[in-house]
Amino acid sequence: MKISVEKDELQKRLSNIQGVVERNNSMRILNHFLLDVSKEGSYTIATDLETAFQEPISVEVVEEGKICIPAKKLFEIVKEMEGQIALESEDPQWLKVRSGKSLFRLACLSSDNYPACPSIEGAEEMEIEAPMLLEMIDRSLYTAGSSHDHKYFLNGLLFHMKTDGTYIVVGTDGFRLAMQTKQTGLSFKEERKVMLSKKSVSELRRLLSGKTIEESPTVSMTIGKNHVLFNIGKAKFLTKLIEGAYPNYEAVIPTNNTKILTAARGTLMKSLKRASIMSKEGISTVKVNIENGKAVVSANSDLGEATDEIAVDYAGDQMTIAFNARYILDALNVITSENVLIKLNEPLSPILLMEDGREDYKCVVMPMRF
């Protein structure tokens, strides 16, 4: 294999696969990516066996070929080079990287052993606007749990497509839940629920961000039996589905929270940040006493206490409620309206946060005992 490629082009393609390649895996080949070059088309392919990403790369092909290259190391090399870069494989084990008077000789692996991308079986394809998909991911991903959670559904997001064209993305870590709903205008053949891992959705989010949306305003989503494939322009992102049934998330959304507090989003955020400074380290518990027209936010720990008062629109009974301030702040960070609605019932009942004037986004937060 022998090619010539512009530094910016190669650096961009290598940057796009850094989140996919596995860096601490017992399978050495997963630290590598496959460079497949031919005069009909050249591609970079990376996988960690859960996700796979294939993207075209613009190169001048002198000799066709394939080789598995250490992704992180080549990325580090390319960042320090300038101008045109020449890549030449002497054999399946070595790659020469040359730019100007700089020369690197990089140990590689044979392409024969690189994992093949699985085929999509029983597939149903649909198109969705890229900005819409990105917004839905942004407003729900923050609630997904970590990979250490023993309950599988806490480790990712649910994508729920209804036959009337309703598209819903849901995330939860067991203490809070975010649900973003959109009407696509499509008519899905059948109702589908698929779960994707937090890692794969985070990578999909990164691929959708920036100029990708400008270049590819729509995303093709192909759902198979065990995998889902996203076609983003000329790039292909494939990921495994999480097996199992997602809990009935709709039953978690409170329907009898009739006490409504309206607050200025920015003012509430500042108040929670100020008070939580004095909360216990790592817990961020704050207490909010709500009365007619005002809310008093307070926190205390061994180091002292803090109290902050803000004006709110509230005409219900006096109530004191405690919660993790970070959970509320995370929700406020993705809400875009000037005012936020907080729907309450009892001090130990779930809290429902919504945007003022919009019904499509809902965040549920479990309160804490105080």
C-alpha positions in Angstrom: 0.0 0.0 0.0 1.2 3.5 -0.9 -0.7 6.7 -0.6 -0.4 10.5 -0.3 -2.8 12.5 1.9 -3.1 16.0 3.3 -2.3 16.3 7.0 -5.7 18.0 7.8 -7.6 15.3 6.0 -5.8 12.4 7.8 -5.9 14.2 11.2 -9.7 14.7 10.9 -10.3 11.0 10.1 -8.1 9.8 12.9 -9.8 12.2 15.3 -13.1 10.7 14.4 -12.1 7.2 15.4 -10.3 7.9 18.7 -13.5 7.4 20.7 -14.2 4.0 19.0 -10.9 2.3 19.2 -10.3 0.3 22.4 -7.2 1.4 24.2 -7.1 -1.0 27.1 -8.3 -4.2 25.6 -6.8 -7.6 25.8 -7.3 -7.9 22.0 -4.4 -5.9 20.6 -6.0 -5.5 17.2 -8.8 -3.4 18.7 -6.2 -0.7 19.5 -5.8 -0.5 15.7 -7.9 0.8 12.8 -8.1 -0.6 9.3 -7.0 1.6 6.4 -8.5 0.2 3.2 -7.3 2.1 0.1 -8.3 1.5 -3.5 -8.8 3.6 -6.6 -12.6 3.0 -6.3 -12.7 4.4 -2.8 -10.6 4.6 0.5 -11.9 4.2 4.0 -10.9 4.2 7.7 -12.7 1.5 9.8 -12.5 1.2 13.6 -14.3 -1.0 16.0 -14.4 -2.1 19.7 -16.7 -5.0 18.9 -19.7 -3.0 20.4 -19.5 -0.2 17.9 -18.0 0.2 14.4 -17.3 3.3 12.4 -16.5 3.6 8.7 -15.7 6.8 7.0 -14.3 7.7 3.5 -10.9 9.4 3.4 -9.6 11.4 0.5 -6.2 10.2 -0.6 -4.0 9.9 -3.7 -3.6 6.2 -4.3 -0.3 5.0 -5.7 -0.6 1.4 -4.7 -3.8 -0.2 -3.3 -3.9 -2.2 -0.1 -5.0 -2.7 3.5 -3.2 -2.5 6.8 -4.1 -2.3 10.5 -2.5 0.8 12.1 -2.2 1.8 15.8 -4.9 4.5 16.0 -3.6 6.6 18.9 0.1 6.5 17.9 -0.5 7.5 14.3 -2.8 10.3 15.5 0.0 11.6 17.7 2.5 11.4 14.8 0.2 13.2 12.3 -0.6 16.1 14.7 3.1 17.0 14.8 3.5 16.8 11.0 2.9 19.5 8.3 1.6 19.5 4.7 1.5 16.4 2.6 2.0 13.0 4.3 3.1 9.8 2.6 2.1 6.4 4.0 3.8 3.3 2.6 3.6 -0.3 3.9 6.7 -2.4 3.4 4.7 -5.5 4.4 1.7 -6.2 6.6 3.8 -5.6 9.7 5.4 -2.1 9.1 4.2 1.3 7.9 6.4 4.2 6.8 5.0 7.7 7.6 6.9 10.5 5.9 6.4 14.2 5.7 9.2 16.6 4.5 12.4 15.3 6.2 10.5 13.5 9.0 10.2 9.8 8.9 8.5 7.3 11.2 8.4 3.5 11.0 5.4 2.2 12.7 4.7 -1.4 13.7 1.3 -2.6 12.4 -0.8 -5.7 12.1 -2.2 -7.7 9.2 -5.6 -6.7 7.9 -6.5 -10.4 7.6 -7.3 -10.6 11.3 -9.4 -7.4 11.6 -13.0 -8.0 12.9 -15.5 -7.9 10.1 -18.6 -5.7 10.6 -21.7 -7.7 11.2 -24.6 -7.6 8.7 -27.9 -6.0 9.6 -30.7 -8.6 9.6 -34.4 -8.0 9.7 -33.8 -4.3 9.1 -36.2 -1.4 9.0 -34.9 1.9 7.8 -36.1 5.4 8.6 -34.8 8.9 8.2 -34.6 11.6 10.9 -33.4 15.1 10.9 -29.9 15.3 12.3 -30.5 18.4 14.5 -33.6 16.8 15.9 -31.7 13.6 16.8 -28.9 15.5 18.3 -31.2 17.6 20.5 -33.0 14.5 21.7 -29.7 12.9 22.7 -28.4 16.1 24.3 -31.5 16.4 26.5 -31.5 12.8 27.8 -28.0 11.4 27.7 -26.9 13.2 30.9 -29.3 11.0 33.0 -27.9 7.6 31.8 -26.1 5.6 34.4 -22.5 4.4 34.3 -21.3 1.0 32.9 -20.9 -0.2 36.5 -24.6 -0.2 37.1 -25.9 -3.7 37.5 -29.2 -3.0 35.8 -28.6 -3.2 32.1 -31.2 -0.5 31.2 -29.4 2.1 33.3 -26.4 1.9 31.1 -27.9 3.5 28.0 -30.8 5.2 26.3 -34.1 3.9 25.0 -35.1 4.9 21.5 -38.9 4.4 21.2 -40.6 4.8 17.8 -44.4 4.7 17.7 -46.5 3.9 14.6 -48.0 7.4 14.5 -44.5 8.9 14.0 -43.8 9.8 17.6 -40.1 9.5 18.4 -39.0 9.3 22.1 -35.6 9.1 23.7 -35.4 8.2 27.4 -32.6 8.0 29.9 -32.5 7.2 33.6 -30.0 6.3 36.3 -32.7 5.2 38.8 -32.7 8.6 40.6 -33.9 10.7 37.7 -35.4 10.3 34.3 -35.3 12.5 31.2 -37.8 12.0 28.3 -37.6 14.0 25.0 -40.5 13.5 22.6 -40.7 14.7 18.9 -43.2 14.3 16.1 -41.3 13.2 13.0 -44.2 13.3 10.5 -43.3 9.8 9.5 -45.3 6.6 9.8 -43.3 3.8 11.3 -44.4 0.3 10.1 -44.4 -1.1 13.7 -43.7 0.2 17.2 -40.0 -0.3 18.0 -38.0 0.0 21.3 -34.2 -0.3 21.1 -31.6 0.4 23.7 -28.1 1.7 23.0 -25.2 2.0 25.4 -24.2 5.3 26.8 -20.8 4.9 25.2 -22.2 4.4 21.8 -24.7 7.2 22.0 -22.0 9.5 23.3 -19.9 8.7 20.2 -23.0 9.2 18.0 -23.6 12.5 19.6 -20.0 13.6 18.9 -20.3 12.5 15.2 -23.5 14.5 14.8 -22.0 17.7 16.3 -20.2 20.5 14.5 -20.0 20.6 10.8 -21.5 17.1 10.4 -25.1 18.5 10.7 -24.3 21.2 8.1 -23.0 18.6 5.7 -25.6 15.9 6.4 -28.9 17.4 7.6 -30.6 14.0 7.7 -29.6 10.7 9.3 -30.6 7.3 8.0 -31.3 4.9 10.9 -31.5 1.1 10.0 -32.7 -1.1 12.9 -31.8 -4.8 12.7 -32.3 -7.7 15.1 -29.1 -7.2 17.1 -27.6 -3.9 15.7 -28.6 -0.5 14.5 -26.8 1.4 11.7 -26.7 5.2 11.4 -25.7 6.6 8.0 -24.4 10.1 8.5 -23.6 11.5 5.1 -21.0 9.0 3.7 -20.0 7.8 7.2 -21.5 4.6 8.7 -21.8 4.1 12.5 -22.9 0.7 13.7 -23.6 -0.3 17.2 -25.0 -3.3 19.1 -28.4 -3.2 20.8 -28.6 -3.8 24.6 -30.7 -6.9 25.1 -33.7 -6.9 27.4 -36.9 -5.0 27.9 -36.9 -1.4 29.1 -39.1 -0.7 32.1 -42.4 1.2 31.6 -41.0 4.7 31.7 -44.3 6.3 31.1 -45.5 5.0 34.5 -42.7 7.0 36.2 -44.0 10.4 34.8 -46.1 12.0 37.6 -49.6 12.8 36.6 -51.0 14.3 39.8 -48.4 17.0 40.5 -50.8 19.9 40.8 -48.7 22.3 42.7 -46.8 24.4 40.1 -43.8 26.6 40.8 -42.5 28.8 38.0 -39.0 30.2 38.4 -36.6 32.1 36.2 -34.2 29.4 34.9 -31.0 31.5 35.3 -32.0 32.8 38.8 -32.8 29.3 40.0 -29.5 27.9 38.7 -27.4 30.6 40.5 -29.3 30.0 43.7 -28.7 26.2 43.6 -25.1 26.7 42.8 -24.6 29.1 45.7 -26.4 27.0 48.3 -24.8 23.7 47.2 -21.3 25.0 48.0 -22.1 24.3 51.7 -23.6 20.9 51.1 -21.9 17.7 52.0 -19.0 16.8 49.7 -20.2 14.6 46.8 -23.9 14.7 47.7 -25.0 18.2 46.9 -28.2 18.0 49.0 -30.1 21.2 49.2 -33.4 22.0 51.0 -36.0 24.3 49.5 -38.8 25.9 51.5 -41.5 27.1 49.2 -44.1 29.7 50.2 -46.3 32.1 48.4 -44.1 34.1 46.0 -40.7 32.9 47.2 -38.4 29.9 47.6 -35.6 29.7 50.3 -32.8 27.4 49.2 -30.5 26.2 52.0 -27.7 23.7 52.6 -25.5 22.7 55.5 -22.5 20.5 56.4 -19.8 20.2 59.0 -18.2 23.3 57.4 -21.2 25.6 57.8 -24.4 26.5 56.1 -25.9 28.7 53.4 -29.2 30.3 52.7 -30.4 32.0 49.5 -33.9 33.4 48.6 -35.4 33.9 45.2 -38.7 35.1 43.9 -41.0 32.5 42.3 -44.5 32.2 41.0 -46.2 29.8 43.5 -49.6 30.0 45.2 -49.9 26.6 46.8 -49.5 25.4 50.3 -46.2 25.9 52.1 -43.8 23.0 51.3 -40.2 22.0 52.2 -38.5 19.6 49.8 -34.9 18.3 49.6 -33.1 17.0 46.5 -29.7 16.6 44.9 -28.9 20.0 43.4 -26.8 18.5 40.7 -29.7 16.6 39.3 -31.8 19.8 39.0 -28.9 21.8 37.6 -28.2 19.1 34.9 -31.8 19.4 33.8 -31.7 23.2 33.8 -28.6 23.1 31.6 -30.5 21.5 28.8 -33.7 23.5 29.2 -33.7 26.5 26.8 -36.8 28.4 28.0 -36.4 31.6 30.1 -38.7 30.1 32.8 -38.9 26.6 34.1 -42.0 24.8 35.5 -41.5 22.6 38.6 -44.6 20.5 39.3 -44.9 19.2 42.9 -47.2 16.9 44.9 -45.8 16.0 48.3 -42.3 16.4 49.8 -41.3 12.8 49.1 -43.1 12.5 45.7 -41.2 12.8 42.4 -40.5 16.2 41.1 -41.4 17.0 37.4 -39.5 19.7 35.5 -40.7 21.1 32.2 -40.0 24.0 30.0 -42.4 26.9 30.1 -44.6 26.7 27.0 -43.4 23.3 25.8 -44.7 19.8 26.5 -42.1 17.8 24.6 -39.4 17.6 27.4 -39.9 16.1 30.8 -37.4 15.4 33.6 -38.3 13.5 36.8 -36.2 13.8 39.9 -36.6 11.8 43.0 -36.5 13.9 46.2 -34.4 13.1 49.3 -35.3 12.7 53.0 -34.1 15.5 55.3 
